[in-house]
């Protein structure tokens, strides 16, 4: 399978087939995703987490979007419009689909070929990822920071109690004022708080 860069040209398009939104249960969320989606839905982070997310068993401090029905359809898929109900603030995995990161840090991808549209025009990977909203460009650094944090913290919290883990979830995902402009800085403060609590 060929490795693609941001400059690679690919035939990608969307015919609203819903392939990106079914058989999911793997769409991971950063705290910034939780804040942005909650704000978009006009609800508090806590309500969003309770209604729309699940914890990943065996992977503490990770959240995924819930699914519904036999097809494991993403809970935020909008059947009326046959599309994403949170398109402007969708998570990184959704932004990249059908591309899969081979090395996110270096912007290397491969095409999962789940969205073949023969008459689609060729565009660059960069055009596909950033579209009109610069979603990939705006969120890549945040996603990498979150991945690094999880890789660092998960081995350290294996002996923590359920109550401690619950507290860490709360600090990481609900301890925000979504009216604030610099959510990234708040996320970093919250990650440092959890690290400091674990190290004590």
C-alpha positions as CSV (number, residue, x, y, z in Angstrom):
1,X,0.0,0.0,0.0
2,X,1.5,3.4,-1.0
3,X,2.3,5.9,1.7
4,X,0.7,9.3,1.0
5,X,2.0,12.7,2.0
6,X,0.1,16.0,2.2
7,X,1.1,16.7,-1.4
8,X,0.0,13.3,-2.8
9,X,-3.0,13.4,-5.2
10,X,-5.9,11.1,-4.5
11,X,-9.3,10.5,-5.9
12,X,-11.5,11.3,-3.0
13,X,-15.1,12.5,-2.7
14,X,-18.2,12.0,-0.7
15,X,-21.5,10.5,-2.0
16,X,-23.1,10.4,1.4
17,X,-22.9,6.6,1.6
18,X,-22.5,6.6,5.4
19,X,-19.5,4.2,5.4
20,X,-17.5,6.5,7.6
21,X,-20.3,6.5,10.2
22,X,-21.2,2.8,10.6
23,X,-19.5,-0.1,12.3
24,X,-17.7,2.4,14.6
25,X,-17.2,2.5,18.3
26,X,-13.6,3.5,17.7
27,X,-13.9,7.3,17.3
28,X,-11.7,8.6,20.0
29,X,-12.1,12.0,21.6
30,X,-9.7,14.5,23.0
31,X,-10.9,16.9,25.8
32,X,-10.9,19.7,23.1
33,X,-13.3,17.5,21.0
34,X,-15.6,17.1,24.0
35,X,-15.6,20.9,24.6
36,X,-16.2,21.8,20.9
37,X,-18.9,19.2,20.4
38,X,-20.6,20.2,23.6
39,X,-20.6,23.8,22.7
40,X,-21.9,23.0,19.2
41,X,-24.7,20.9,20.7
42,X,-25.3,23.7,23.3
43,X,-25.0,21.4,26.3
44,X,-22.5,21.0,29.1
45,X,-19.5,18.7,28.8
46,X,-20.8,16.5,31.6
47,X,-24.2,16.0,29.8
48,X,-22.4,15.3,26.5
49,X,-20.1,12.7,28.1
50,X,-23.1,10.9,29.8
51,X,-25.3,10.9,26.6
52,X,-22.9,10.4,23.8
53,X,-19.7,8.7,25.0
54,X,-18.3,5.4,26.4
55,X,-15.1,4.7,28.2
56,X,-12.7,2.2,26.5
57,X,-12.3,-0.9,28.6
58,X,-8.7,-1.5,29.5
59,X,-7.7,1.9,28.3
60,X,-8.3,4.3,31.2
61,X,-8.8,8.0,30.4
62,X,-10.0,7.4,26.9
63,X,-13.5,8.2,25.5
64,X,-15.2,7.2,22.3
65,X,-18.4,8.2,20.7
66,X,-21.3,5.8,21.4
67,X,-22.9,3.8,18.6
68,X,-26.5,2.7,18.1
69,X,-28.3,-0.2,16.4
70,X,-27.0,-3.3,14.7
71,X,-24.9,-1.4,12.3
72,X,-23.1,0.4,15.2
73,X,-23.9,3.7,13.6
74,X,-22.2,6.7,15.2
75,X,-24.6,8.3,17.7
76,X,-24.1,11.7,16.1
77,X,-24.9,10.5,12.5
78,X,-28.0,12.4,11.3
79,X,-30.3,10.2,9.4
80,X,-32.4,13.1,8.1
81,X,-29.5,14.7,6.3
82,X,-27.6,11.4,5.7
83,X,-24.5,12.9,7.2
84,X,-22.5,14.0,10.2
85,X,-24.6,15.9,12.8
86,X,-21.4,17.7,14.0
87,X,-19.6,18.1,10.7
88,X,-17.9,21.4,11.6
89,X,-16.4,20.1,14.9
90,X,-16.0,16.4,14.1
91,X,-13.1,14.4,15.6
92,X,-9.8,13.9,13.8
93,X,-10.6,10.3,12.7
94,X,-13.7,11.5,11.0
95,X,-11.8,14.4,9.3
96,X,-9.2,11.9,7.9
97,X,-11.5,9.2,6.7
98,X,-10.9,7.2,4.5
99,X,-7.3,8.1,5.0
100,X,-5.6,6.4,7.9
101,X,-2.5,7.9,9.6
102,X,0.6,5.8,9.1
103,X,2.7,8.4,11.0
104,X,0.6,11.4,12.1
105,X,3.7,13.3,13.3
106,X,5.2,13.3,9.8
107,X,1.9,13.5,7.9
108,X,2.1,10.1,6.3
109,X,-1.1,8.3,5.5
110,X,-2.5,5.4,3.5
111,X,-5.8,5.1,1.8
112,X,-8.1,2.5,3.4
113,X,-10.0,2.5,0.0
114,X,-13.3,2.4,1.7
115,X,-14.6,5.3,-0.2
116,X,-13.8,4.6,-3.9
117,X,-15.6,7.0,-6.2
118,X,-14.3,6.5,-9.7
119,X,-15.5,9.8,-11.1
120,X,-14.1,11.8,-8.2
121,X,-11.6,14.5,-9.2
122,X,-8.1,14.2,-8.0
123,X,-7.2,16.4,-5.0
124,X,-4.2,16.6,-2.7
125,X,-4.3,14.9,0.7
126,X,-3.9,18.4,2.2
127,X,-7.1,19.6,0.4
128,X,-9.0,16.6,1.7
129,X,-7.9,17.0,5.3
130,X,-8.2,20.7,5.7
131,X,-11.2,21.5,3.4
132,X,-12.8,24.9,4.3
133,X,-12.3,24.6,8.0
134,X,-8.5,23.8,8.3
135,X,-9.7,21.0,10.8
136,X,-6.6,18.9,10.4
137,X,-4.1,21.8,10.6
138,X,-5.9,23.3,13.7
139,X,-6.1,20.0,15.6
140,X,-3.1,17.9,14.7
141,X,-0.9,19.3,17.5
142,X,-3.6,18.8,20.1
143,X,-4.2,15.2,19.0
144,X,-0.5,14.4,19.2
145,X,-0.2,16.0,22.7
146,X,-3.2,14.0,23.8
147,X,-1.7,10.7,22.4
148,X,1.6,11.4,24.1
149,X,-0.1,12.1,27.4
150,X,-2.1,8.9,27.3
151,X,0.9,6.8,26.4
152,X,2.8,8.3,29.3
153,X,0.0,8.2,31.9
154,X,-1.7,4.9,31.3
155,X,1.1,2.7,32.6
156,X,1.3,4.9,35.7
157,X,-2.3,4.6,36.7
158,X,-2.8,0.9,36.5
159,X,-2.8,0.7,40.3
160,X,-5.2,3.6,40.8
161,X,-8.6,3.0,42.3
162,X,-11.9,3.5,40.4
163,X,-12.6,6.6,42.4
164,X,-9.2,8.1,41.4
165,X,-9.7,7.2,37.7
166,X,-13.2,8.8,37.9
167,X,-11.6,12.0,39.3
168,X,-9.0,12.0,36.5
169,X,-11.8,11.7,33.9
170,X,-13.6,14.6,35.5
171,X,-10.4,16.8,35.5
172,X,-9.5,15.9,31.9
173,X,-12.9,16.2,30.3
174,X,-15.3,18.4,32.4
175,X,-13.0,20.9,34.1
176,X,-13.5,23.6,31.4
177,X,-15.3,26.9,30.8
178,X,-16.2,26.4,27.2
179,X,-16.7,30.2,26.8
180,X,-12.9,30.6,27.3
181,X,-10.9,31.0,24.2
182,X,-7.8,29.1,25.0
183,X,-9.1,25.6,25.6
184,X,-5.8,24.1,24.6
185,X,-4.0,25.8,27.5
186,X,-6.7,24.6,29.9
187,X,-6.3,21.0,28.5
188,X,-2.5,21.2,29.1
189,X,-3.1,22.4,32.7
190,X,-5.6,19.6,33.3
191,X,-3.2,17.0,31.9
192,X,-0.4,18.4,34.2
193,X,-2.7,18.2,37.2
194,X,-3.4,14.5,36.6
195,X,0.3,13.8,36.1
196,X,1.1,15.6,39.4
197,X,-1.7,13.8,41.2
198,X,-0.4,10.4,40.0
199,X,3.2,11.2,40.9
200,X,2.3,12.3,44.5
